[in-house]
Amino acid sequence: MNGKLVVFNHPLMHHKLSLIRDENTGTKDFRQTVSEIGMLMAYEVTRELPTEEIKIKTPVSICNAKKLACEVVIVPILRAGLGMVDGITALIPTAKVGHVGLYRDEETLEPHEYYAKFPSVINEAFVLVVDPMLATGGSVSHTIKVLKERGAKHISYVGLVGAPEGVKRLQKDHPDIDIFLAALDDKLNEKGYIVPGLGDCGDRLYGTK
């Protein structure tokens, strides 16, 4: 089954993206807004989660209701992916969180893994790989490969801003994966940065530049 590419067209996302694109937005507001966009995206991304029927007793009578029929696991790619986790867990407080640590070779732009740890439920869980920027696609592709090797079957990628090159790479490497973006930008520059993008998301989240 082929995955889908979804670029959200939502007024609140557009508004909040404008805030984080602005080079004058400081660390506090940048971090808060990234988290808020993560929450908005999670609401849409989880629209097709499976549910099961249950009966509950309200203060008035017995009621037919529904509850989630699957676990949700969030896998942020360190470190920028952490910026989206709080917003998603605010919406899904029962979600479990795994982590993947990668660094990018500045010459080849290829990812190198230094850390990977996941909850034991990933085999059957709905897994959200989160990383704000889909640039070359190398880090996200590697993370999905690692998850598949560990037994994950239901994986989606959730990011803020993507480049066409990253989308193409992900669709080539993992054609079964759904890709969710708040914005699809023009291209990558010679340094592998998304244009117009929003700069280095990790540095802006944590004030390291």
C-alpha positions as CSV (number, residue, x, y, z in Angstrom):
1,M,0.0,0.0,0.0
2,N,1.4,3.4,-1.0
3,G,1.7,6.1,1.6
4,K,0.2,9.5,1.1
5,L,1.7,13.0,1.2
6,V,-0.5,15.5,3.2
7,V,0.4,19.2,3.4
8,F,-2.0,20.8,5.8
9,N,-3.9,23.9,4.8
10,H,-5.1,25.2,8.1
11,P,-5.3,28.9,9.1
12,L,-3.8,28.4,12.6
13,M,-0.9,26.4,11.2
14,H,-0.2,29.1,8.6
15,H,-0.3,31.8,11.4
16,K,2.0,29.8,13.7
17,L,4.4,28.9,10.8
18,S,4.8,32.6,10.1
19,L,5.9,33.1,13.7
20,I,8.6,30.5,13.6
21,R,9.9,31.5,10.2
22,D,10.5,35.0,11.4
23,E,14.2,35.4,12.2
24,N,13.2,37.9,15.0
25,T,11.2,35.3,17.0
26,G,13.1,34.5,20.2
27,T,13.8,31.1,21.8
28,K,10.8,31.1,24.2
29,D,8.2,32.0,21.5
30,F,9.8,29.7,18.9
31,R,9.8,26.7,21.3
32,Q,6.2,27.3,22.4
33,T,5.0,27.7,18.8
34,V,6.7,24.6,17.5
35,S,5.0,22.7,20.3
36,E,1.6,24.2,19.4
37,I,2.0,23.3,15.8
38,G,2.9,19.7,16.8
39,M,-0.3,19.5,18.8
40,L,-2.4,20.8,15.9
41,M,-0.8,18.4,13.5
42,A,-1.3,15.4,15.9
43,Y,-5.0,16.1,16.0
44,E,-5.2,15.7,12.2
45,V,-2.7,12.9,11.9
46,T,-4.6,10.7,14.4
47,R,-7.9,11.1,12.6
48,E,-7.9,7.5,11.3
49,L,-6.7,5.7,14.5
50,P,-8.7,2.5,15.2
51,T,-11.2,2.6,18.0
52,E,-13.3,0.0,19.8
53,E,-16.8,0.0,21.2
54,I,-17.2,0.2,25.0
55,K,-20.1,0.7,27.4
56,I,-19.9,3.3,30.1
57,K,-22.3,4.5,32.8
58,T,-22.9,8.2,32.7
59,P,-24.6,10.0,35.6
60,V,-27.8,9.5,33.6
61,S,-27.7,6.1,31.9
62,I,-25.6,3.5,30.1
63,C,-23.9,4.8,27.0
64,N,-22.2,3.2,24.0
65,A,-18.9,4.9,23.5
66,K,-15.5,4.5,21.9
67,K,-11.9,4.3,23.0
68,L,-8.6,4.0,21.2
69,A,-7.8,0.5,20.2
70,C,-4.0,1.0,19.7
71,E,-1.0,2.3,21.5
72,V,0.6,5.5,20.2
73,V,4.4,5.9,20.2
74,I,6.2,9.1,19.4
75,V,9.8,8.9,18.1
76,P,11.5,12.2,18.0
77,I,14.8,12.5,16.1
78,L,17.2,14.2,18.5
79,R,17.4,16.9,19.1
80,A,15.0,19.1,17.1
81,G,12.3,16.5,17.2
82,L,12.0,16.9,21.0
83,G,10.5,20.3,20.3
84,M,7.3,18.7,19.0
85,V,6.9,16.0,21.7
86,D,5.2,18.1,24.4
87,G,2.5,19.4,22.1
88,I,1.7,15.9,20.9
89,T,1.7,14.3,24.4
90,A,-0.6,17.1,25.7
91,L,-3.1,15.8,23.2
92,I,-2.3,12.1,23.7
93,P,-1.0,11.8,27.3
94,T,-0.9,8.0,27.2
95,A,1.6,8.0,24.3
96,K,4.9,6.4,24.8
97,V,8.1,8.0,23.6
98,G,11.2,6.4,21.9
99,H,14.3,8.3,20.8
100,V,16.7,8.2,17.9
101,G,20.0,10.2,18.0
102,L,21.6,11.0,14.7
103,Y,24.2,13.5,13.5
104,R,24.7,14.6,9.9
105,D,28.0,14.4,8.2
106,E,28.6,17.9,7.0
107,E,30.3,16.8,3.8
108,T,28.1,13.8,2.7
109,L,25.0,15.1,4.5
110,E,24.3,11.4,5.4
111,P,23.1,10.5,8.9
112,H,25.1,8.6,11.6
113,E,23.3,6.9,14.5
114,Y,24.5,7.2,18.0
115,Y,21.4,6.3,20.0
116,A,18.2,4.4,19.6
117,K,15.8,3.2,22.2
118,F,12.1,2.4,21.7
119,P,9.1,1.2,23.9
120,S,8.5,-2.6,23.6
121,V,5.0,-1.9,22.1
122,I,6.3,-0.5,18.8
123,N,5.4,-3.8,16.9
124,E,1.7,-3.1,17.1
125,A,1.7,0.6,17.9
126,F,0.8,3.6,15.7
127,V,4.3,5.2,15.5
128,L,4.8,8.9,14.8
129,V,8.4,9.8,13.7
130,V,8.7,13.5,14.4
131,D,11.4,15.8,13.1
132,P,10.6,19.5,12.3
133,M,12.6,19.6,9.1
134,L,12.5,17.2,6.2
135,A,15.5,18.4,4.2
136,T,17.6,15.7,2.4
137,G,15.4,13.1,4.0
138,G,18.4,11.0,5.1
139,S,17.7,11.2,8.9
140,V,14.0,10.4,8.7
141,S,14.7,7.6,6.2
142,H,17.3,6.0,8.5
143,T,15.0,6.3,11.5
144,I,12.2,4.5,9.7
145,K,14.6,1.8,8.5
146,V,15.7,1.2,12.2
147,L,12.0,1.1,13.3
148,K,11.1,-1.4,10.7
149,E,14.1,-3.6,11.7
150,R,12.8,-3.5,15.3
151,G,9.3,-4.7,14.1
152,A,7.3,-1.5,13.7
153,K,4.6,-1.8,11.1
154,H,2.4,1.3,11.3
155,I,4.7,4.3,10.9
156,S,4.0,7.9,9.8
157,Y,6.3,10.9,9.6
158,V,5.2,14.2,11.0
159,G,7.2,17.4,10.3
160,L,6.8,21.1,10.1
161,V,8.6,22.1,6.9
162,G,9.7,19.9,4.0
163,A,11.7,20.2,0.9
164,P,10.8,18.4,-2.4
165,E,14.1,16.6,-2.3
166,G,13.4,15.1,1.2
167,V,9.8,14.1,0.2
168,K,11.2,12.4,-2.9
169,R,13.9,10.5,-0.9
170,L,11.3,9.3,1.7
171,Q,8.8,8.2,-1.0
172,K,11.6,6.3,-2.8
173,D,13.1,4.6,0.4
174,H,9.7,4.0,2.1
175,P,6.8,4.2,-0.3
176,D,4.5,2.8,2.3
177,I,4.9,5.6,4.8
178,D,2.5,8.5,5.2
179,I,4.2,12.0,5.2
180,F,2.5,14.8,7.0
181,L,3.8,18.4,6.7
182,A,2.7,21.8,7.8
183,A,4.4,23.3,4.7
184,L,6.3,22.2,1.6
185,D,9.0,24.7,0.7
186,D,10.8,25.4,-2.5
187,K,14.2,23.6,-2.4
188,L,17.4,22.9,-0.6
189,N,20.4,25.2,-0.9
190,E,24.0,24.1,-1.4
191,K,24.4,23.6,2.4
192,G,21.4,21.3,2.6
193,Y,19.1,23.9,4.3
194,I,15.5,24.3,3.3
195,V,14.7,27.5,1.4
196,P,12.9,29.6,2.6
197,G,12.7,27.3,5.7
198,L,13.2,28.6,9.2
199,G,16.9,28.2,9.8
200,D,18.4,25.5,12.1
201,C,15.4,24.4,14.1
202,G,17.5,22.7,16.9
203,D,19.6,25.9,17.4
204,R,16.5,28.1,17.5
205,L,14.7,25.7,19.9
206,Y,17.5,25.6,22.4
207,G,19.3,29.0,21.9
208,T,22.6,27.4,20.8
209,K,23.4,30.0,18.2
